[in-house]
Amino acid sequence: MQKMSAGYTYGYGSLSCMFLCEAPLGNMHLVTSDGPHANRLTKPPNGFDSVLAVGRVTPKSWTIMDIDGKSVQVPDSNEHPSGTASSFNHDEFLIYDEAQIRLRYVVTVG
């Protein structure tokens, strides 16, 4: 997951920032290829709360952590092959409604 996030991070001068956010994913619509059905999405399809672009690699395991009294699922291992034929390398969780996202941390790298 960190490799995917780092790929979206661009610096200005010698400074780069990443945001660690919390988002309830709810019922996820799964996609495995980047085509018109996926890249034209501006919101999850009806009946779904988010979109999961399933990658060829994924965390091997997840753990539940208690953060501010909420159970939060986070990866706790290195990546491994997902066994999914996909045009995406890593899993990507897509949230289209900003109200679903809670900014938790800003990570600054210089």
Phi and psi in degrees as a GROMACS rama.xvg file:
@    title "Ramachandran Plot"
@    xaxis  label "Phi"
@    yaxis  label "Psi"
@TYPE xy
-64.9965  -36.7607  GLN-2
-63.6531  -40.1726  LYS-3
-63.7469  -47.4436  MET-4
-61.8606  -41.7276  SER-5
-62.2947  -31.8187  ALA-6
-66.2241  -23.3995  GLY-7
-93.9855  -0.436147  TYR-8
-96.0986  126.343  THR-9
-123.86  140.855  TYR-10
-99.2986  159.898  GLY-11
-117.327  111.256  TYR-12
70.6424  -120.501  GLY-13
-109.617  15.167  SER-14
-118.902  131.769  LEU-15
-131.422  148.545  SER-16
-130.663  143.726  CYS-17
-127.543  149.67  MET-18
-111.823  129.838  PHE-19
-99.9561  117.579  LEU-20
-117.844  157.05  CYS-21
-112.844  133.288  GLU-22
-148.826  129.62  ALA-23
-72.9708  123.098  PRO-24
-86.6834  -26.05  LEU-25
59.5906  -140.699  GLY-26
-82.0241  113.632  ASN-27
-95.5928  132.326  MET-28
-85.7141  125.35  HIS-29
-95.7612  135.524  LEU-30
-131.151  148.25  VAL-31
-125.633  1.87905  THR-32
-142.523  148.914  SER-33
-95.8254  94.2495  ASP-34
-139.947  -168.48  GLY-35
-54.9986  -34.9643  PRO-36
-67.9391  -23.2805  HIS-37
-104.553  -48.7948  ALA-38
-79.9188  -5.19236  ASN-39
-96.4089  0.405996  ARG-40
-66.0486  132.788  LEU-41
-118.073  -4.18685  THR-42
-163.749  160.766  LYS-43
-64.0571  151.806  PRO-44
-59.0003  159.044  PRO-45
-51.6337  135.16  ASN-46
90.1429  -2.61906  GLY-47
-120.753  152.891  PHE-48
-104.366  -20.9821  ASP-49
-158.396  176.769  SER-50
-125.527  135.734  VAL-51
-113.723  113.34  LEU-52
-84.675  104.133  ALA-53
-74.7573  125.068  VAL-54
-95.7282  171.613  GLY-55
-74.8692  -21.5025  ARG-56
-124.972  148.866  VAL-57
-150.289  159.417  THR-58
-59.244  141.611  PRO-59
-70.0916  -34.4099  LYS-60
-149.68  161.541  SER-61
-126.412  156.822  TRP-62
-131.336  156.176  THR-63
-99.3339  127.249  ILE-64
-118.54  148.547  MET-65
-95.1639  114.692  ASP-66
-124.477  117.439  ILE-67
53.6695  39.5764  ASP-68
78.5766  8.39333  GLY-69
-115.37  142.255  LYS-70
-81.7817  121.468  SER-71
-123.99  132.129  VAL-72
-92.4347  126.596  GLN-73
-134.12  148.534  VAL-74
-67.7914  143.518  PRO-75
-132.261  26.493  ASP-76
-152.335  171.29  SER-77
-72.0064  165.224  ASN-78
-74.7095  157.269  GLU-79
-149.547  164.434  HIS-80
-59.8184  135.297  PRO-81
-83.8368  -18.3028  SER-82
81.11  8.61334  GLY-83
-103.342  130.468  THR-84
-77.9771  111.461  ALA-85
-144.003  153.3  SER-86
-85.6502  -5.94299  SER-87
-97.725  138.484  PHE-88
-77.5263  -52.9425  ASN-89
-110.118  157.106  HIS-90
-60.7055  140.999  ASP-91
-131.436  127.221  GLU-92
-100.266  122.182  PHE-93
-111.673  124.156  LEU-94
-116.48  129.796  ILE-95
-105.929  -14.8567  TYR-96
-105.923  110.897  ASP-97
-58.3436  -24.6823  GLU-98
-67.0275  -17.421  ALA-99
-80.0743  -13.8941  GLN-100
-103.706  135.328  ILE-101
-119.972  116.519  ARG-102
-69.5689  123.506  LEU-103
-103.43  -45.7543  ARG-104
-145.41  151.759  TYR-105
-114.688  124.39  VAL-106
-106.317  121.769  VAL-107
-108.504  129.388  THR-108
-121.487  129.225  VAL-109
